[in-house]
Amino acid sequence: MEDVEEWVLVRRPNEADYWSPSLNLLEAEQPLKVLFSEPAKHWTDALPIGNGRLGAMVWGGVASETLRLNEDTLWTGVPGDYTNPEAPKALAEVRGLVDKGEFAEATKAAFALSGKQSAIYQPLGDIKLVFDDSHAAYNVKTYQRELDLDTATVKVKYSVGDVEFTREHFASYPHQVIVTKLSASKGGSLSFTLSLDSQLNHHTSMNEQNHIILEGICPGSPKGIKFSAILSLQVGDGGRAQVLDDRQLKVEGTDWAVLLLVASSSFDGPFTKPEDSKKDPTKECLNSLNSLMKISYSNLYTRHLDDYQSLFHRVSLQLSKSTKNIKLNKLLPVEGIESSQSNSYANSLKIDQVTTTADRVKSFKTDEDPSLVELLFHYGRYLFISCSRPGTQPSNLQGIWSKDIDPPWDCAPHLNINLQMNYWPSLSCNLRECQEPLFDYMSFLSTNGSKTSQVNYETRGWVAHQVSDIWAKTSPDRGDPVWAFWPMGGAWLCTHLWEHYTYTLDKVFLASKAYPMLESCASFLLDWLIEGHGGLLETNPSTSPEHRFIAPDGKLASVSYSTAMDMAIIREVFSAVTAAAEILGKSENELVGKIQQAQAALPPFKTARDGSIMEWAEDFQDPEVTHRHVSHLFGLFPGHSITTEKTPDLCKAAANTLKKRGEEGPGWSTTWKTALWARLHSSENAYRMVKHLFDLVDPDREADFEGGLYSNLFTAHPPFQIDANFGFTAAIAEMLVQSTMKDLFLLPALPRDKWPSGCVKGLKARGGLSISICWNEGNLHEVGLWSTDDDQQNSLRRLHYNGSVVTTRVSSRVVYTFNHKLKCVRKQSLL
């Protein structure tokens, strides 16, 4: 190549940039930042960073700073035996009592089916920095603390006299390290003491390189998971560092310092006992650190930014309360792909320092600021990227962030809504890679679950129940069967396998990973179903997660047969297996034939006397009509057996059910109801649930709240559970786009009076499609549609909007633009 002196690296455009609308929102946009004007007083005031495996909560103190650390493999316990040879006898007794209609007695007998408690997620430790006495006299008005979602960086800034102090924190996935940079605007002004501590059994030492080494062990019998964390320090010219008590470092008179935190454990998979592990966590940490010491801070940050933004910038969202300052650009012929407006809000309008995010949450009930909805939508995406990446553990009840050695509900994955909700945004919000840890975990569950199935129930296939842990526990939980006995956890997870295929059309994934687990799960379900009332198949025993009923004899019970949720999940799994078998050429398989026979014998949904969906097989009296779970609406969302097109009567019953349940409930219940109303195309009710979540929780009075948000935008049960953060993001996407393999529903639950104009770019739809939509004055303006699946040539798609339906053909690597009448007005080649 002549006259070329050097190559310039140009980042490949993100999918959100593949299509440019003619509708531009020219209003100044709020930056995507979670803002504070003071240090954290509570853990839920601190700001989270994470790389999927390592997490930290940054408190932002002035006289002292704390980073509370987590590593996703630190759990109590050891691999367990998740079988109960006495269970078949207990099962027969429970089934007999259910058949006699003695539901309270069956509930008591079902205690014998309970298992052991799950293991408990453990915190790693704390990085602690104590600054010199001058910091106590900082200028309060100069204090700023922020989490920038665009860069996945926490920054703290304040002034002492004429010196400005700055801290930057981020967690790098490419380099598997938590990085902190401290700096002062005046030379030699930075002095502090640095230490590393843990609540767990540990000891701390220093090596020749002045690295602080923390080595510990999690509770376990006879021996738990070992772990190590190593903290290194680099200081600027002129700075001095000395060792104190062989455990701390004292830094004096420097301009800047960089801290690198690496951590590892001896966990070597759920089937290896910690005492048999060959992993040396300290050696692994030292090897990592030796490599990291050769990389400059700027290069660490650049690689972090490139990795994170390649995911985060795939989707953008702009919502506006008004149509003023809207500019409609004339459509011009375009060669190739136009570059869109920047996804980064950080270069837009600067937020007044006084307007903290907590203040914005407080005022949402009156101002209904749509930019705060944008922020919470993107915050869910940020948290998802930060706590679930390829090679990590699946996101647990608090993602990866936990401060307690005895956290609420053990911080364990709960399979009756919470773990599944954690992964709802992965497909529609274009983060498919972040779902990989879930599928890896499911493969472990299927191994242990096949033993549980065979021994406990004398069935084929695999089963998992209501709660699990890092050891892939598949037996029932301990205690009351109202929560402990629920053998549909694995089956619900299996629906995610099929959903992954419907969005990605990845046949290799379907054949090698999804179908074997689906097929085995279906084998369990076929054996679990027994012939019951009226010749129909039934599940017995059966519970509706965590909800009791009043039996006909007036007694309180939780165990009966054929709950609505059981049947809805079974329908989804059976439909997925038959559809997958057809794609893979396995339709003649004997198992598929048995599934098709069973499908015809499944009991249908029933409507109760009050017009709602019946939660149980009989119209039992409900002692708690506003119960937090809406399990009997699984068929509406996330399932597909109740739809506005095919089952309008059931949709009316579902609406009655939601009205009966009411709006109150924990955060995850609120966001599930938002998605359910969206599926009913009820924008008013969906938005009401959106608004309901914006309630600022006081950590000192948690018991006074149901749901809501903490000051750092963590969602509350309370206490903190991360599932609602992800449920909110998925529900907003559901309000804007819904899809089947053939249909696209545009703005199905858009609250036109609240967000009359806006644009969402880069969402995913079933059938391997990407979609962007802009609207103005409450009406559709433009749609961009494309696919990067090379096998997709001239496939038919139906576009639905406001009662109109248009059929179009979609080919691979072509970007289509449709106007408000759903007419294709532009085509571009996607190179």
N, C-alpha and C positions, 0 to 999 in steps of 0.2 A: 504494500500500500504506500503510495507516494505521499510525501509531505505530511506524514503522520508522525509526530514526535512521541506521543504517549497515549495510552488508553485511559479513558475516564470511566469509572464504574458508576453506572446509573441503575438505581433500584427499579425493579420491575413494578409496573403499576399494580396497585391493589385492585381487587374486583370492584370495589365501590367506584373506582375511577374509569371503569370500562364504558360507562354510559354517562353522558352529560345532559341534563335537562335544559329546557329553555326557560324554566322557572327558577329564578334566583331569589333567595331571601336576603335582602340587603340590610335587614335590621342588625344592629350590633349584637353579637352573640356572647353569651356568658362563657367564660373558659370552663373546661371540664376539670374543675378542681373542687376538692373537699377542703374547706377553709376553717381555720380556727384563729382566734386572737389571743389565746392563752394556752399554757401547757395543759396536758391532760390531767384531770383529777381522778378519773375512773378508767378502767381498762377499755371501756367502750367509747372513751374519748380519744384513745390512741389510734394511730393510723396504720393500716396493714400493708405490708409488702410481702411478696412471695414469689418463688420460682417453681411452684408445683410440689417440691420436696421440702425446701426450707422456707420458713415463714418467720416474720418478726412483727411485733406491734411497737411502734415508735411513739414514745410518750412526749417527747419534746420539752422536757424540763430545762430550766435555765441553770440553777445552781448544780443540778445533777440531771443526768439523762439515763433513761432505761430503754433498752431494746429487749422485749420479752420474746424468747426464741422458741420455735418448734421445729421438729424434724419428723416427717410423716410416718416413720417406722418405729417410733418409740411407743410401745404398748406394754401393758402388763401381760403376764401369762406365758403359756407355751402351747404348742399344738394340742388339740383335745380330741377325745373320742365323742363324736356327735351322734351316737346311736344309743338306743334304749331297748334292750331285748324284752323288757316288760311292757313296752308300748302296745304291741298287738292285742294283748289281753285287755288292756285299758281301753283301747280303741273299740273293741267289740262291745264292751260294757256301755260306753258312751253312745254308740250307734243304736244299741237296743233301747236305751232310755229315750233317745230322740224319736225313734219310731213309735214309742208309746205316748209321745207328747209330754213327757216329763222333763221339760227343758231346764228347770232349776236344778233338778237332780243330775241331769247330764252335765251341767256346768260344773257342779261340784266334782263329779267323776273325772272331768277333763283335766283337773289339776294333776292327775297321774301321768298326763302326757307332757307335762312341762319339763324343761331341761335345766341347764345351768346358766348362770349369769355370763354375759359376754366379757371379754377383756376390756381394759380401760386405756384410753389414749392418754399419754403422758407429756408434760411440757419438757423441753430440753433445758432451758436455763435463761439467764439474763446477762446481757452485756451492760455493765454499769460504768458510767463516767461521772466523776466528781470534779467540778471546776473550782478554780481559786475563788477566794472570798469576794473579789470585785464583782463577780457575776450577780451577786445578790442585789446589787444596786443598778440592775439593768433598767433601761427606759421602757416602761410597760407599753407605751404607745407605739414603739417600734417593733413589737413582737408580731411575727407572722409564722404560721404553721400550715402547711398545705400538702395534700396528696394530689399530684398532677396525673390524671388518668391518661393523658396523652403520652407521657414519658414513663409512667410507672415509677415515679420518684417522689419520695417524701422530702420536703425541705423545711428547715427551721431557720429563722433569721431574727436577730434582735441586736440592739446596740447597748454598749456600756461606755458611757462618755462619748468619745469620738471614734470608738472602734466598733465596727460592725462584725458580728460573728455569724457564720453560716455553717449549716450542716446539710449534707445531702445523703440520702439513703436509698439504695435499690438492691433488689435480689436478682441476680443474673442467672437465667436458665442455661445459656451456652457454657458458662464457666462454673456453674453450681457453687455460687458464693454470694454471701451477703456483704455488701460494700458500703462503707460509711466514709465520707470525706468531711473533715472539719477544717475551717479556715477562718482567718482573721484579716481584716482590711489593713491592719497596721503591723509591721514586722515585729516578731518576738512577743506577741500579745497572747498567744494561746498556750495555756498550761492546764493540765488535768491529770487525774489518776484514773487508771483503767483496770477493770477486773472482770472476771467471768465466774458466774455462780450458778447453782442449780438447786431445786427443791429435792431432787432425787439423791440417792446414795451415791456419793462421788468423792473424788479427790482432785486437787488442782496442783500443777507444777509448772516450772519454766524449763525450757531447753536452752541450748547454747545460742540459738538465734533469738532469744528473748520472746519466743512464742508462748502465750499462755495456753496450757494444755489442760483441758477438763476431761476426765475419764470417769464414767459412771455405769450404773446398771439399773435396769427397770425391775420392779418386783416380779418374781416368777419362781416357780417351784419345779425342780430344785435350783434352777438358775435361770434368770431372766435375760432379756436382750441387753447386751453391752452397747455402750455408745461412747463417742468421743466428739469433742468440739475443740477446735484450735483457733485462737485469735492472734493474728499478726498485726504488727504496727509498723508503719513507715512515717517518718517525720521529715519536715523540710529542713533546708540548710540552717544551721545555727541552733536547731532544736536539740535538746538533750533528753535522754530516756534512761531511767535507772530502775532496777528491780527492788520491790519492797516485799519482804516476808515470803519471798519465793512464790508469790501468788499474784502480785499486782505490778503494774508499770506506772511510774510517775514521769510525766512529760512536762518539760519546762521550756519556755522561751522560743516557741516555734511559730512559723506563719501558717502552717497547715499540717495535717496528719491524715493518713488513710488507714482505715481498719479493714481487714479481710477476715471474715468468719466462715470457716468450713466445718462441716459436721458429717458424721457417718455412724452407722450402727452395724451390729453383727447379724441383723435380720437377713436371712437367706431364703426367704419364701415361707409360705404358711405350713409347709410339711416338714421343715427342718427344725429340730429342737435347738434353742439357743446354745445349749451346752455342746451340740455337735457341729455348730457353725465353724467354718474354717476362715471366716472373714476377720480381719484385724482392722477395726475401725480407726485406731490411731495411725497405723501405717498408711491407710487409705487417705486420711486427712493430710498427713505430712507430704505424701506424693502430690496431692492436689495443690497444696500450698506452694510447694517448690516450683510447680509450673506457673502458678499465678503470680509469683514474685517477679517473673520475667516480663509481665505485661503491665503497661502503664495504666494509670487510672482512666485516662481519656480513651484508651482502646477498650478497656473493660466496659466503659459506659457506652461507647459506640456500638459494640457487639450486642450489649443488652438492648439498646434502643432499636437496633435493626431487627433483632429477633422478636421483641415484643410488638413493635408497630406492624410487622408483617402480619400479625394476627388482629391486633386491635383496629387497624385502619381498614379492615375489610368491610365494615358496616359504619354508616353515618346516619344520624337522625337529627332533623330540625323540625321543631314544632313552634307555631306562632299563634298568638291569641287574636291577631288582627290581620287584615289584608292590606294595611297601609305599608308603604315602602316595598311593595312587591313589583318587580319588574319582569315583564314577559319579553324575552329576547326573540327576535325573528329567527326561525329555523333556517339554517344555511346548509348547503351541501357540505359534507364532511368527508375527507379522505382519511381513513384510519380512525383511531380512537382519540377523541378529545380528552384533554386532562380536565378533571373536575375541580371545583373549589376545594381548598385544603380541608382535610378532615380535622385538622387541629384547630381547636377553639382557643388555644393558648395565646395566639397572636392577636386575638380580637379584643373586645372591650375588657378592661381591667376591672375586677370587682372591687368596690369600696372595701377597704380593710375592715370596716366595722360590720359589714354584712357577712356574718359567718354562715356556714351551711346550716347550723342549728337554728339560727334566726330565720333562715329561709323556710325551714321545715315548719317552724312555729307559725309563720304567716301564710302558709299554703292554704289553710282553710278559708282565707279571705281573698288572697290575690290569685290563687290557683296558677301560679307561675309555670308555664309549660317547660321552661328551660330547666326547672328542677326535676321534671319528669324525664327529660333527656339525660340529666346527670345521673339519676338513679338507674335508668336503663343501661347506660354505659358502665356504671359502677358494678352492676351484675356481671357484665362482660369482663371487666377488669379483674374482679375476684375470681371468676371462672378460669381465666388464663393463669392467674397467680396461684391457684391451688390444685389444678389438674392438668398435668402435661404428660406426654408420652414417657413411660418408664417410672412414673410415680404411683403412689397408692391412690385409690379413688378418694374423691372429696368426702370428708366425713361430716358429722352433724354441725361442725363449726368450720368446715373447710379444712384448713390446717392450723388455724389460730385458736389456741386454748391456753389459759393461764393456770389451770387447776390440776392437781394430781387426782382429784375426785370430781371431774367435770359433770355438768348436768347430763343425765341419761348416758353417762360414760363416754360421751362424744362419739358413740358408735354409729355405724351406718344402720339406719332403720329402713326396712324394706317395705313398709306399708304406706309410704308416700315420700319420706324425706330424702332417701338416696336417689329415688327416681326424679324428684323435682330438681335436685342438684344438677341433673344432666338435661333438663328440658331445653335450655337455650343452645345446646351444642350444635344442633342441626339447622334450625331456622335462622340462627344468628351466625352461621358460617364459621363454626369453630370445631369442625369434625374431629381434628386431631386430638383435641382435649377430651374426647370421649374414650380414647384408647384405654386409659386406666380402668374404666368401668368394665370393659370387655375382658381385659386381662384378669380382673378380679372375678368376673363371672365364671371364667374357666376353672378357677380354683374352687369356687362354690359348687360347680357341677361335679367336681371330683369328690368332694366331701359329701355333697348332697345325694349322690348315688348310693352311698353307704347308709345315710339316714333313711332314704326311701326304702331300701331293701330290708333293713333291720326293723325300723319302727313301724312301717306300714305294709311290708311284704309286697311292695310294688316295684315296677321297673322305673327306669329313668332317674331323674334327679329332682330334689326338692330343697327349698330354703324357706325359712320362716320369717318372723317379724324383725329380728335384730341379728346383726352379725358383728364381725370384728376383723382384725388383721389376720387372724388364723383361719378365716373363711368358715366360721361357725355356721352350721346349717340346721341344727336342732332347734326345737322351740325354746323360747326364753323361759326363765324361771317365773314362777308366780301365777297370777290369775290368768286363766285362759282368755279373758276379755281382750288382753293384749298379747299374751304369750303364745297362744295357739292360733296360728294363721299360716297355713302351708302354701300360700299363693305368692310369697315374696319372690321366689325364683321365676315363677311364671310371669309376673309383672315385668321383671327385669328383662325377660326374653322378648317382650314387645319392643324393647329398645334395639334389639338386633335387627328386626325387620324394618323398623323406622329408619335405621341407618342405611339400609339398602334402598329404601324408597327415595331417600334424598340424594344418595350418591350414585346409585345404579352400579355399585361395585360388585361384580359377579364373583370375583376372586374372594372377597370378604364373605359373600353370601355362602359360597360353596365350602370354604375352608374353616371359617370360624362360626358364622351365624347358624347355618343349617344343622350341624351336628348338635349344638346346644338346644336349638328349637325342637329338633326331632326327639331328643332325649326327654326334654320337658314334656312334650306332648305324650310320650309313653307313660310318664308318671300320671298325667291328667286322665288318660284313658283308664288306667287302673284305679285311680282314686274315685272316679265316677262310678256310682252303683245305681241299679235300677230302683226307682222310687215310686212316688205317687203318680198314678195315671199312666204308668208305663214310661214316664220320662226319666231321664238320667238326673241324678242329684249328687251333690257333695254333702257328706255327713261324716263327721261333724263339720259345722261351718260357723264362722263368726264374721261380723261386720266390724272392721278394725276399731277396737277400743270403745265400742258402743254397746250398751245393754238395752234390753227390752223388757216389758212386763208380759209375762206369759199368761195364757188364758186363765190359769188358776190364781192369778194375782201376784205370783212370785217374780222376783227380779232374776233375770237370766241373761246369758250372752251366747250360749251354744244352741244352735238349731240346725237347719239344713238349707242348702241352696240359696245363700244370700245373693243379692243382686250383683255385688262386686265379684264374687266367685264366678258367676256365670258370664259376666262381661269380660273378665280376663281370659277365661277359657275360650270364649268365642274369638277373641283377638289372636290368641296363640294358635288355635286350630286354623283360622283363616290365613295366618302368616305361613304356617307350614304347607298348606295346600297351594298357596300362591308361589312360595319358594320352590316347591317340588315341580311345579309346572315350568318355571324358568330354568331349572336345573335338569329337566328331563327325568324326573323321578315320580311322575304322577301315577305310574303303575305299581309303585311300592305298596306292599301289603299294609303298612302302617297308615299310609294316606287313605286307603280304602276304609279302614276302620275309623279314621277321623271323620271322613265324610258321612259315614253312618251315624256317628255320635252327634255330629252337628245337627242332624235332623231331629234328634231326640233331646236337645237341650231345652229346658223350660224358657219361655219368653219372658221379657220384662212385664211386670204387672203394675197396674195403677191402683193406688190405695183409695179408700173411701173419700179422703179429703182431696183427691185429684193429684197427689204427688206420686213419685216413683216409689214403689214398695221396696224398702231396704232389706227386708227379710222375705222368705218364701210365703209367710203368712202375714196378715195385716195386724201385727202385734201393736200394742200401745207403746208409744215412745215416751219414756220418762224424761227425756232431755231433747226436746225438738230443736234446740239451737246448738246441738253438739258440733264440735269443731270439725270433725271428719265429714266429708261429703262422698264417702266411698261408693254409694249406690249410683253416683253419677259418673263413674269411671267410663261407661259406654259413650258418654258425650265428650268428655275430655279427661285423659289423653286418648281414650279409645275412639272408635269410629262407627259403633253400631247404632248410635242415636244421632241422626243428622236432620237438619232443617229440610232437606230435599226429599229424603226417603221416609222419615218417620215423624211427620209434623205433630201428630198426637202425643207421641212420647216427648217431643220437645216442649209442648205445653205442660206436660206433667213435670218435666225437668225444671221449667221455670217456676212452677208451683213449689217444687221441692226447695229451690234456692230461696224463694220468698219465706218459706216456712223455717228454713235454717237461720235466716237473718244475716246481718252484716258482721256481727261481733265474732271474734275468734282470734287465734294467734296469727302471726304474720303469714305463715305458709297457707293457712286456711283462707285468708284474705286474697292471696294471689291466685290460689286455685279457683276460687269463686270468680275472680276477674277473668280467667281463661274460660271458665264455663259459660259465663254470660257472653263472652266474645264468640264462642262457638254457636250460641243462640242468636248471634247477630244483633244483640241488644246493646247498643253503644251507650245508652244512658245508664244502664245498670253496671256495665263494665267500668265506665268512668267513675261511678259512685264508689266502687270498690278500690279503684286507683286512689281516689281522694281519701278514702278511709285509712289507707296505710300511712298517710302523712300525719302522724301523731307523734310528737317528740316525747320519748320515754325518759323519765327521770330515774337514773340508776339507783337512787336512794329510796325510791317508792315503786319499785317494779311491780309489786303485788297489786297496785292500783290500775295497772294497764293490761289490756288485751291487744296483742299485736303492736304495731307502731315501729318507729325508727329511733335508733340511738343517734347521738350527735355526730358520730362518724359514718352514719348511714347504714350500719349493720342493722339487719331486721330483727325484730324481737318476737319471741313467743309470748312474753318473756320467760326465761332469759334469752340471751342471744342464740339464735339458730340461723344458719346461713341459707337454708333452703328457700326462704321467701325472697332473698336477694335474687336468686336465680329464677324463681317462679315469676317475679315481677318482670324481669327482662323478657322471659318467654311469653308472658301474657300480653305485653305491649306489642311484640311481634305478631301475636295471634290477632290482635285488634286491627292490624294493618294488612296482613296477608294470611289467607288460609288456602290449603291446597290438598288435592288428591293426586294420584298418578296422572290424571287426565284434566283436572280442573284447577283453575286459579280464581280465587275469590278476592277481589280487590277492595280494600278499605271496608271490610265487612262489619266492623264495629267501631268505626271512626266517630268520636264525639265531635261532630261538625261545629257545634256552637262553642266548644272549648278549644279545639285546635283547627280553626277554619282554614289555615294554610300550613303547608309543611312538605317535607321531603324525606323519604327514607331510601337509602341506597345500599345494595349489597346483600340483602336478605336472601335466604335460600328457600326453595319450594320443592315439594316432592316431584319426582320425575327428572331430577338432575338439573333443575333450572335455577338461575340467579335472577333476582327481580329488584327493580328500583321503581318507586312510585312518587310522583309529586302531585299535590292537590292545591287548589286555590278557591277561596270563598266557599269552602265546604264541599267542593266538587272535584272529581278527578280531573287532572290536567294532562298528565303524561305518564306513560309506563315504559320502562326499559326492560327487555327480556332477552336472556341469552343462556347458552349452555356451552360448556367446554368438554362435554362428553362426545368423543369422536364417533361413537356408535349411534348417536342420535341424528338421524337424517329424515327430514320431512315428517316428523311425528306430530300427531294432531293434539292440540291443546284447546280447551274451552276457557275463555275469559269471561268471568261473571262480574258485572258491576251494576248495582242499583236496578236489578230486574232485567238487564240486558245480557244476552249471552252471544258471544261471537266465537266461532271455531276458526283456528288458524293453524298453520303448519310451522314447526320450528325445526331448524337445522342447526347442526353443531357449528360453533365458532362464527356465528352471525349474531350481531346485536340488533334487535328489533325495537323500534320506537312506535308506540301506539298513542293516539290522541285520546281526548275525552270521550269520543264516540267509539273507541276501541278499533279504530281504523289504523292500519299500519302506514305510517307516513315516512319512515326512513329505515334503511337497512345499512349496516356497516360490517365489514369483514373484521373479525377478531383475529389478529395475527398471533 
